[in-house]
Amino acid sequence: MTYFIIGLLIFLGTHSVRIVADDWRSLQVSRFGLLPWKLLYGVISAIGFGLIVWGFSTVRPDTSIIWIPPQWTRHVAALLTLPAFILIVAAYIPRNRIRSMLGHPMVFGVILWGLAHLLANGRAIDLLLFGSFSAWAGVDYAIAVRRDRKSNTRYPAGTLVSTLITVVIGVVGWWLFAGYLHVKLIGIQPFA
């Protein structure tokens, strides 16, 4: 459990720098450059993520069950992750309508992903993992929207082609992950 908690703190901590210390972050980016900042950020995040995955896989079977979700919740969760995948993809495809409407679709996708998994998983470690990610993403989204309003940030209008590309990539990614990779990587078949 210790490695899992350390991983959560590292991963969510690095992803919270802009939430709690945006001015400090901007100073570091201007001091060292954007690429070195992103490299350091990426390495620290990867270490945290690795600890989360490793800690979660070793601890999950032994953690207490808080509730036993009905079987149907796995199907609902799998379906809710479809828009989560599309939202996450929307953060990377330029000029799509989803990004122009939400501004921060990846964080919104993480909220949906976390809530979907909370619905279908009832162990204490699940609550800690998916609840932490959902709570962090909710705070991050609210602060990012407030920051956008304060700086009068406007996202370019999306095009139909970019939006369709976003949706297709999101659906294909979700289908590959939910249908094949989830069971191989996590050990759970969402549609079984």
N, C-alpha and C positions, 0 to 999 in steps of 0.2 A: 504494500500500500504506500510505503514511503516514496518509492520511485515514481509511482503514479501521481502522487500529490506534488512532488518536486517538478515533474513534467508539466502538470497543469499550471503551476505557478510560473514556470519559465515561459511556456508557450503563451498563456493568456497575459502574462506580465509584459512580454515584449510587444504583444499586440495591443497593449493598453497604454503605451508610452504617449501616443497622440491624444489619448483621452485625458490623462492626468498631467502631462508635461509637454504640451504642444510647442510652446516657445523654446523649451530646452531641445526638443527634437529638431526644430527648425535651425537652431544655432549649430547643432552637431552636423546637420546636412550641409549648411553653408561652410562650416569649418573643414570638414573632411571630403565633401562631395557626395552626390546622390548615390553613385555606384558603390563606393566603399561602405556607405551607410546601409544600403540594401544587402550587400554581401554579409556584413556583420549581423544584421537583422535576420537574414535567411539562415545563417549557420546556427545562431542561438535558437531560432524557432524550430529548426530541424532537430536539434538536440532535445528540446522540450517535447516535440511531437513524438520522437522515438521513445522517450521515457514514458509518455502517456500510453502509447500502443503496447509497449513491453509490460509496463505495470498493470495495465488493464487486463491483458491476456493472462497474466499470472495470478491476479487477484480475483477476477470475476467469479470463477466457479465457487470460491469459498466465502463470498460475501452474503450477507443476510438478504432474504427475500422480503420486501416490504409489501408488495402486492403481486398477485398472479393475474396478469392481463389476459382477457379473453383472446382466443385465437384470432378472431376477426380484426383485432387491433393491429396485428402484423400486416395485414393486407391494406388497412387504412394508412398505416405508417409508410408502407412502400409506395402507395399512390401519392401521399403528401410530399414524399421526397422528389417526385417528378418536377413540380414547380420549383423546388429548392435547387435542383440541378440546373434548370433553365436560368434561374436568378443568378447562380454562381457564374455560369457561362456569360451572362449578360454583362458582368463586370469587365470582361476581356474583349468582347467584340465591339469595335468602335461604331458609334452612331446608330445604336439600336434604340428602339422606342422604349424598351423596358428601362434601360439606364437613364434615358432622358426623363422618364416619369419618376423613378425612385431615387436617382442620384447615387445610391449605394446599394445596388442589388445583391452583391455578395453577402454583405452583413445581414440583409433581410433574408437571404437564402439560408444562412446559418441559423437564424432564429427558427425558421420553418423546419429545417433538418433536425435541430435539437428537440423541438416540441413533438415532432413525429416520432422520434425515438423514445421520448419519455412516455408517450402513449402506449408503446408496445413492449417496454422493458420495465421490470419491477424490482430489480435488485438495487441495493443501496449504492453500489458503485455506478450503476446506470444513472441514478438520480444525480450523483455527484458529477459525472462526466457531462451528460446531456443538459442537466440543469445549469451547470457552470457555463457551458458554451452558449446556451440560450440567454442567460442573464447577461453575460458579457456582451453578446451581440445586440441585445436590446438597448443597453446603455450606450454602446458604441454608435448604434444607428441614431439614437436620439441626439447625441452630441454632434455627430457628423452633420445631421440636418440643421441643427442650430448654428454650427460653424458655417455651413453654406449660406444660411439666411443672413448671418452677420456680415459675411464677405460678399454678399449678393452674387454667389456663384450660380451660373446658369449652365445647364448641360445642353449640348447641341441636340437639335431635333433629330430623332431617329428616322432612318429610312426603312421602308418595307422590306427591302432585300436584306439589310443587316439584321433586322428583327427576325425574319424567317430563318436566316443562317443560325442565329442564336438559338431559336427554338429547336431546329433540327439537331444541332450539336448537343444541346441539353437533353433532348429525348434519347438520342443514340447513346450518349454517355450514361444516362440513367438506366437504359435498357441493358447495356453491357455490365454496369456495376450491380444493379439489382438482380439481373438474371443470371450472372455468371461469377463476377468477381467477389461479391459480398460473401458468398458461401466459401470461396477459396481463401479469402483474406481474413474474414471474421468468424467463419464457421457456422453462420446462420443463413438459411435459405428464406428470404423474405416472403416468397409466394408459396412455400410448402405448407 
